[in-house]
Amino acid sequence: MGGVVQNWDDLRLFLAVARARSLSGAGKVLRLDPATLGRRVARLEKTLNAALFVKSPQGYALTGVGEQLLERAEAAEQAMRLATAGVRAPNEELSGQVRIGAPDGAANFLLPQVSAALAQDHPALDIQIVALPRVFNLSRREADMAIAVSAPDTGRLMVQKVTSYKLHLAAAETYLEGHPEVQGVADLKEHRIVGYIPDMIFDRELDYLADLGLGRVAVASNSVSVQSQMIRQGAGIGVVHDFALPFLPGVRRILSDNVHLERAFYLIRHADDRTNQRLSQFAELLSAALRSEVARLEAKA
């Protein structure tokens, strides 16, 4: 790129065309005539001395230079959003429906408390939690946003790391009292293991037991909350989220010095929702509440 963009408004127009992939689509978002928008794009290309789009009957596709500018423009947009995030009216209330897709561990042990608090602060807000042990497809609009345990590397998505969380091996006292003492990882082969159904692990970050060299899972479920209840009932030893332990009386961590895992939750939104202030505000509140709840529960574990 040969020139320098001096006007944020030019980048805003560029982002709209890049996302809509047409002048008419971007014009509807910006409320600008497509012809005017086309002249503005042409002026920007002249400023940069580079073609940003390949025009065809199918629409506007980004060139290599356009892809570079898109990455930088989105970073600038994110910086501006963060800079102004705290200047909203403190008592501004949210309304309408927000649907969140979440893995069932977060949905069962974190989101009930978080949703209750958000609903109390925003009485006109309808919060829907879709708990499924799989990756959500935001492109199909299955949800407005999703919580995931790994950051996707494909698709037109906004990805934000929310918080890290810890996991440990755990078992019910009733199970441990009736079985040989577990002094090291090697002893686990002499015990029943609770975990995921191997061919139903939907995210590589959930394949905890493979790292421990444990091939056989004697008692299994595709649901982490079901696994937790199996462990509570004395079915065997398994990996448990630290934030779930306060909900599992009679279950305690074992081999804490030998086995300690850490994972993270990511909040994922569709790129087309960048300018949706209502969803952006909700995403900020949700992220802050999740961080606080994970910290609170882990301190009690």
LOTORLO-139552 format. One record per residue (C-alpha): residue number from 0; chain; x, y, z. Coordinates in steps of 0.25 Angstrom, whole numbers. Example, Ala and Ser with C-alpha at 12.3 -4.5 7.8 and 13.67 -1.06 7.14 Angstrom:
<pts>
   base   paba       X       Y       Z
      0      A      49     -18      31
      1      A      55      -4      29
</pts>
This chain:
<pts>
   base   paba       X       Y       Z
      0      A       0       0       0
      1      A       6      13      -4
      2      A      -2      24       3
      3      A      -7      26      17
      4      A     -22      26      21
      5      A     -24      39      29
      6      A     -39      38      30
      7      A     -46      27      39
      8      A     -59      29      31
      9      A     -52      23      19
     10      A     -48      11      27
     11      A     -62      10      32
     12      A     -67      10      18
     13      A     -57       0      14
     14      A     -61     -10      25
     15      A     -75      -9      21
     16      A     -72     -13       6
     17      A     -63     -24      11
     18      A     -73     -30      20
     19      A     -85     -28      10
     20      A     -77     -32      -2
     21      A     -85     -22     -10
     22      A     -87      -7     -11
     23      A    -102      -9     -10
     24      A    -102     -17       2
     25      A     -92      -8       9
     26      A    -100       4       4
     27      A    -112      -1      12
     28      A    -104      -2      25
     29      A     -98      11      23
     30      A    -110      18      17
     31      A    -102      23       5
     32      A    -105      22     -10
     33      A     -96      11     -16
     34      A     -91      20     -27
     35      A     -86      30     -16
     36      A     -80      18      -8
     37      A     -73      13     -21
     38      A     -67      27     -23
     39      A     -62      27      -8
     40      A     -56      13     -10
     41      A     -49      17     -23
     42      A     -43      30     -16
     43      A     -38      21      -5
     44      A     -31      12     -15
     45      A     -25      24     -21
     46      A     -20      29      -8
     47      A     -14      15      -5
     48      A      -9      13     -19
     49      A     -14      -1     -19
     50      A     -27      -9     -23
     51      A     -34     -13     -11
     52      A     -45     -21     -18
     53      A     -47     -30     -30
     54      A     -61     -25     -36
     55      A     -69     -36     -43
     56      A     -84     -39     -45
     57      A     -84     -47     -33
     58      A     -79     -35     -24
     59      A     -67     -29     -18
     60      A     -56     -39     -14
     61      A     -44     -34      -6
     62      A     -30     -34     -13
     63      A     -18     -38      -5
     64      A     -16     -23      -1
     65      A     -30     -22       3
     66      A     -28     -34      12
     67      A     -17     -27      19
     68      A     -25     -14      20
     69      A     -37     -22      26
     70      A     -28     -28      37
     71      A     -23     -14      41
     72      A     -36      -7      40
     73      A     -43     -18      49
     74      A     -32     -16      59
     75      A     -34      -1      58
     76      A     -49      -3      60
     77      A     -47     -12      72
     78      A     -38      -2      78
     79      A     -48       9      76
     80      A     -59       1      82
     81      A     -50      -3      95
     82      A     -47      12      96
     83      A     -61      16      97
     84      A     -67       4     104
     85      A     -67      10     118
     86      A     -74      23     114
     87      A     -88      18     113
     88      A     -99      23     123
     89      A     -96      14     135
     90      A    -111      11     137
     91      A    -114       7     122
     92      A    -123      -5     122
     93      A    -122     -16     111
     94      A    -135     -22     105
     95      A    -139     -32      95
     96      A    -135     -46      93
     97      A    -120     -51      94
     98      A    -117     -66      91
     99      A    -104     -72      96
    100      A     -99     -85      91
    101      A     -90     -92     102
    102      A     -83    -105     105
    103      A     -91    -112     116
    104      A     -80    -110     127
    105      A     -82     -95     126
    106      A     -97     -96     123
    107      A     -99    -104     136
    108      A     -89     -99     146
    109      A     -87     -84     142
    110      A     -98     -78     133
    111      A    -109     -81     143
    112      A    -103     -71     153
    113      A     -98     -61     142
    114      A    -112     -61     135
    115      A    -119     -59     148
    116      A    -110     -47     151
    117      A    -111     -41     137
    118      A    -127     -43     137
    119      A    -128     -36     151
    120      A    -120     -24     145
    121      A    -127     -23     132
    122      A    -142     -28     134
    123      A    -146     -25     120
    124      A    -135     -35     115
    125      A    -139     -49     110
    126      A    -127     -58     112
    127      A    -127     -72     105
    128      A    -116     -83     108
    129      A    -115     -94      98
    130      A    -106    -105     105
    131      A    -100    -115      95
    132      A     -88    -123      95
    133      A     -83    -119      82
    134      A     -78    -107      74
    135      A     -88     -96      70
    136      A     -90     -91      56
    137      A     -92     -76      57
    138      A     -92     -75      42
    139      A    -106     -83      43
    140      A    -110     -73      54
    141      A    -112     -84      64
    142      A    -109     -74      74
    143      A    -105     -59      75
    144      A     -92     -63      82
    145      A     -85     -75      87
    146      A     -76     -80      98
    147      A     -65     -89      93
    148      A     -53     -96      99
    149      A     -44     -94      87
    150      A     -42     -82      78
    151      A     -47     -85      64
    152      A     -38     -82      53
    153      A     -48     -81      41
    154      A     -60     -73      38
    155      A     -64     -59      39
    156      A     -64     -58      54
    157      A     -60     -49      66
    158      A     -53     -57      76
    159      A     -50     -52      90
    160      A     -43     -60     101
    161      A     -52     -59     114
    162      A     -44     -66     125
    163      A     -35     -78     128
    164      A     -40     -89     137
    165      A     -34    -101     144
    166      A     -37    -115     144
    167      A     -32    -127     153
    168      A     -35    -142     155
    169      A     -45    -144     165
    170      A     -53    -155     172
    171      A     -64    -157     182
    172      A     -60    -161     196
    173      A     -69    -173     195
    174      A     -61    -178     183
    175      A     -47    -175     189
    176      A     -51    -182     202
    177      A     -54    -195     195
    178      A     -42    -196     185
    179      A     -27    -196     186
    180      A     -20    -183     189
    181      A     -16    -174     177
    182      A      -2    -170     179
    183      A       2    -166     165
    184      A      -3    -166     151
    185      A       2    -180     148
    186      A      -8    -185     159
    187      A     -20    -180     151
    188      A     -19    -192     142
    189      A     -25    -200     154
    190      A     -37    -191     155
    191      A     -50    -189     147
    192      A     -49    -176     139
    193      A     -60    -167     136
    194      A     -59    -158     124
    195      A     -64    -154     110
    196      A     -69    -165     100
    197      A     -56    -165      92
    198      A     -62    -164      78
    199      A     -72    -152      83
    200      A     -61    -143      88
    201      A     -65    -130      80
    202      A     -52    -122      83
    203      A     -38    -126      84
    204      A     -36    -118      97
    205      A     -46    -128     104
    206      A     -37    -140     101
    207      A     -32    -139     115
    208      A     -30    -154     117
    209      A     -21    -156     105
    210      A     -10    -148     111
    211      A     -10    -157     123
    212      A      -8    -169     115
    213      A     -22    -175     119
    214      A     -28    -182     107
    215      A     -40    -189     114
    216      A     -52    -181     119
    217      A     -61    -190     127
    218      A     -72    -180     130
    219      A     -74    -170     119
    220      A     -84    -159     115
    221      A     -83    -148     104
    222      A     -88    -138     115
    223      A     -78    -133     125
    224      A     -89    -130     135
    225      A     -93    -145     134
    226      A     -79    -149     136
    227      A     -78    -140     149
    228      A     -91    -147     154
    229      A     -85    -161     151
    230      A     -73    -157     159
    231      A     -81    -152     170
    232      A     -89    -165     171
    233      A     -76    -173     172
    234      A     -74    -178     158
    235      A     -59    -175     157
    236      A     -49    -165     156
    237      A     -50    -154     145
    238      A     -45    -140     141
    239      A     -54    -129     148
    240      A     -54    -114     146
    241      A     -50    -107     159
    242      A     -62     -98     157
    243      A     -71    -110     158
    244      A     -66    -116     171
    245      A     -74    -107     180
    246      A     -87    -113     173
    247      A     -82    -127     176
    248      A     -82    -130     191
    249      A     -74    -142     195
    250      A     -64    -141     183
    251      A     -50    -137     185
    252      A     -38    -134     176
    253      A     -27    -145     176
    254      A     -12    -145     171
    255      A     -13    -129     170
    256      A       2    -128     170
    257      A       3    -138     159
    258      A      -8    -134     150
    259      A     -14    -120     148
    260      A     -20    -116     135
    261      A     -23    -102     130
    262      A     -32     -98     119
    263      A     -40     -85     114
    264      A     -53     -80     110
    265      A     -55     -72      98
    266      A     -67     -63      94
    267      A     -70     -64      79
    268      A     -78     -55      71
    269      A     -82     -54      56
    270      A     -73     -43      49
    271      A     -86     -36      44
    272      A     -90     -33      58
    273      A     -78     -24      61
    274      A     -87     -11      60
    275      A     -98     -17      68
    276      A     -97      -8      81
    277      A    -107     -16      89
    278      A    -100     -30      86
    279      A     -86     -23      89
    280      A     -91     -18     102
    281      A     -97     -31     106
    282      A     -84     -38     102
    283      A     -76     -29     111
    284      A     -85     -31     123
    285      A     -85     -46     120
    286      A     -70     -47     119
    287      A     -68     -40     132
    288      A     -78     -48     140
    289      A     -72     -61     135
    290      A     -58     -57     139
    291      A     -64     -53     153
    292      A     -72     -66     155
    293      A     -60     -75     151
    294      A     -51     -68     161
    295      A     -62     -69     172
    296      A     -64     -83     170
    297      A     -50     -87     168
    298      A     -47     -80     181
    299      A     -57     -89     188
    300      A     -52    -102     182
</pts>
